[in-house]
Amino acid sequence: MLSYRHAFHAGNHADVLKHAVQCLILEALCAKDKGFSYIDTHAGAGGYALDHEWTQKRAEYRDGIAKLWQQQDQWPELRTYLDAVQALNENGELACYPGSPQVARHFKRPQDRLALMELHNNEIDILRAQLKQEGIAIHHRDGFEGLVGLLPPTPKRGLVLIDPPYELKEDYQRVATTLAKAHQRWPIGIYAVWYPLLAKQVDRSTGLKQALARCGFEQVLCAELMVEQQADDFGMYGSGMIVLNPPWQLDNKLAGLLPRLGQALALDSQAGWRLEWLKQAEAGS
């Protein structure tokens, strides 16, 4: 059993990017009354208390969600994301941060279905306690194996979020292999993959992007946010989201959002962002 616990990093710059993209996709799905399926392969505990000793050890949220929390009226494009955070902080103070399952539940309507997977023995108990609700299925299983088994879902439209901790270098290959299988079983689904940007000697993001561009999807969009100069050791200086089958206009929305996020969350003058199509179907094809 691996040791990763997301509480140590809850609400940091990577969470802001991941959950902002997640919300933009869920907004698009909610634009239609027809129900959607949401599948989370690495759900974690669901939500996190920011005064917990684990979260306070590094207090990474102070350079992440806390910066946006202090200027919410300046982020209309992130209204649903900030609303999802507010749902756990009704008194107006930033005391809790939602993981991706809590974010998804914020969007859930009676016609929608959520499937959450988590392998960690302790995290799964917390997840079950936080998200026990009709229309939400919680599975104690490996998310890579479980995803293929759950496809295709009902309803037939929806989003899969894949954000493993990448404790093992094999996780990068497992992401690509799993998505190739997922494409065969559910080619119309939207898939969003989070990954870290690390020091050059350990960074595997380039290989991941190349592999995902070959998984069979016609549209593959990549968004990256760098908050500081590339790390010299093993630190994470930024992160990325790859969206396969992105909803219409997501690229334009991210083109407006990423420069602002990069400026707001910058830790030094080397901060920046990148938005690119790794694969894009030709018009009329």
Beta strands, then each sheet from edge to edge (+ up, - down):
strand 1: 37-40
strand 2: 47-49
strand 3: 96-98
strand 4: 113-117
strand 5: 136-139
strand 6: 158-162
strand 7: 190-198
strand 8: 220-226
strand 9: 236-244
strand 10: 272-279
sheet 1: 5+ 4+ 1+ 6+ 7+ 9- 8+ 10-
sheet 2: 2+ 3-
end
